[in-house]
Amino acid sequence: MKWNTRITELLHIEYPIIQGGLAYLGYADLAAAVSNAGGLGQVTAMSLPSAEVLRSEIERARTLTDKPFGVNFAIGVHGIGYEDRVQVAIDEQVPVVSLTGGNPAPILEMLQQTDIKTLVLVSSRRQAQKAEQLGASAVIVVGQEG
């Protein structure tokens, strides 16, 4: 039974379940399994060693599922540049990109002229409002610990 919610319609998924970025675990196999089960699986870009490995994971995910999946970018967390990896997501026309852990503005700007849906993880009203102003397709709200 497919759920009809704004997020399932936006992302073309059956259930409003989105796999988290899962650093060092979010590979094509897991992303495809989540997507095949009706949620949105995600390949984690920033814990992969290079943009070309990300491209390989995206290609592998496509061999394992015909359902939508995304690429997660934990920006500002890994201390490495993300521009080449975002370009891979654009070149490969992934359906969804999610952003966590930093200022989403530069990546949202890079994705502005594409059909890629953008999800921004936020932990405050101010961050949610900023993501909306920047053109995010949706926000994912999480709590703050501590």
C-alpha positions as CSV (number, residue, x, y, z in Angstrom):
1,M,0.0,0.0,0.0
2,K,1.6,3.3,-1.1
3,W,1.3,6.3,1.2
4,N,0.3,9.6,-0.4
5,T,2.2,12.4,1.4
6,R,3.9,15.5,0.1
7,I,7.3,13.8,0.5
8,T,6.3,10.6,-1.2
9,E,4.9,12.6,-4.1
10,L,8.0,14.9,-4.2
11,L,10.5,12.0,-4.2
12,H,8.3,9.4,-6.1
13,I,8.7,6.9,-3.3
14,E,6.1,4.5,-1.7
15,Y,6.8,5.3,2.0
16,P,8.0,8.5,3.7
17,I,11.2,6.8,4.9
18,I,14.5,8.4,4.0
19,Q,17.8,6.5,4.8
20,G,20.2,8.7,6.6
21,G,23.7,9.5,5.2
22,L,25.4,6.8,7.3
23,A,29.0,7.6,6.9
24,Y,31.1,4.6,5.8
25,L,27.9,2.5,5.5
26,G,25.9,4.3,2.8
27,Y,27.0,2.4,-0.2
28,A,25.0,1.4,-3.3
29,D,23.9,-2.0,-1.8
30,L,22.2,-0.4,1.2
31,A,20.8,2.5,-0.9
32,A,19.3,0.1,-3.4
33,A,17.8,-2.1,-0.7
34,V,16.1,0.8,1.0
35,S,14.8,2.1,-2.4
36,N,13.6,-1.3,-3.4
37,A,11.7,-1.5,-0.1
38,G,9.8,1.7,-1.0
39,G,11.9,4.3,0.8
40,L,14.6,6.6,-0.4
41,G,18.0,5.0,-0.2
42,Q,21.1,7.2,-0.3
43,V,24.8,6.8,-1.3
44,T,27.0,8.7,1.1
45,A,29.3,10.9,-1.0
46,M,31.8,12.4,1.5
47,S,33.0,9.1,3.0
48,L,34.0,7.8,-0.4
49,P,37.6,8.3,-1.4
50,S,37.0,10.2,-4.6
51,A,34.4,11.6,-7.0
52,E,35.1,8.6,-9.4
53,V,34.3,6.1,-6.6
54,L,31.0,8.1,-6.1
55,R,30.3,7.7,-9.8
56,S,30.9,4.0,-9.5
57,E,28.5,3.7,-6.5
58,I,25.8,5.6,-8.4
59,E,26.2,3.4,-11.4
60,R,26.1,0.3,-9.2
61,A,22.9,1.6,-7.4
62,R,21.3,1.9,-10.8
63,T,22.1,-1.8,-11.6
64,L,20.4,-2.8,-8.3
65,T,17.3,-0.7,-8.4
66,D,15.0,1.1,-10.8
67,K,13.6,3.2,-8.0
68,P,14.7,6.7,-6.9
69,F,17.7,7.1,-4.7
70,G,19.8,10.0,-3.5
71,V,23.3,11.1,-2.7
72,N,24.0,12.5,0.7
73,F,26.7,15.2,1.3
74,A,27.9,15.7,4.8
75,I,29.5,19.0,4.1
76,G,32.0,20.5,6.5
77,V,32.3,17.2,8.4
78,H,35.1,15.4,6.5
79,G,37.4,18.4,5.8
80,I,37.5,17.7,2.0
81,G,36.1,19.5,-1.0
82,Y,32.8,18.5,-2.3
83,E,32.5,20.3,-5.6
84,D,33.8,17.5,-7.8
85,R,31.4,15.0,-6.1
86,V,28.4,17.4,-6.6
87,Q,29.4,17.6,-10.2
88,V,29.2,13.8,-10.4
89,A,25.7,13.9,-8.9
90,I,24.7,16.4,-11.5
91,D,26.4,14.6,-14.4
92,E,24.7,11.3,-13.3
93,Q,21.4,13.1,-12.9
94,V,20.6,11.5,-9.5
95,P,17.0,12.2,-8.5
96,V,17.8,13.5,-5.0
97,V,20.6,15.2,-3.1
98,S,20.5,15.6,0.7
99,L,22.8,18.0,2.6
100,T,23.9,17.8,6.2
101,G,26.5,19.4,8.5
102,G,27.3,22.7,7.0
103,N,26.2,25.7,4.9
104,P,24.0,24.3,2.1
105,A,24.1,27.5,0.0
106,P,27.0,26.6,-2.4
107,I,25.7,23.2,-3.2
108,L,22.1,24.4,-3.6
109,E,23.5,27.1,-6.0
110,M,25.3,24.4,-8.0
111,L,22.0,22.4,-8.2
112,Q,19.8,25.3,-9.0
113,Q,19.5,24.7,-12.8
114,T,18.9,20.9,-12.5
115,D,15.9,18.8,-11.8
116,I,17.5,17.2,-8.8
117,K,15.4,17.4,-5.6
118,T,17.2,18.9,-2.6
119,L,16.7,17.9,1.0
120,V,18.5,19.9,3.7
121,L,18.9,18.5,7.3
122,V,18.2,21.3,9.8
123,S,18.1,21.5,13.6
124,S,16.4,24.8,14.1
125,R,13.7,27.0,12.7
126,R,16.3,29.6,11.5
127,Q,18.1,26.9,9.5
128,A,14.8,25.6,8.1
129,Q,13.8,29.2,7.0
130,K,17.3,29.7,5.4
131,A,17.0,26.4,3.5
132,E,13.6,27.4,2.2
133,Q,14.9,30.8,1.2
134,L,17.8,29.1,-0.7
135,G,15.4,26.9,-2.6
136,A,15.5,23.5,-0.9
137,S,12.8,21.2,-2.1
138,A,12.3,20.0,1.5
139,V,13.9,20.1,4.9
140,I,14.5,17.2,7.3
141,V,14.2,18.3,10.9
142,V,16.4,16.7,13.6
143,G,16.8,17.4,17.3
144,Q,19.8,18.9,18.9
145,E,21.5,16.7,21.5
146,G,23.5,18.0,24.5
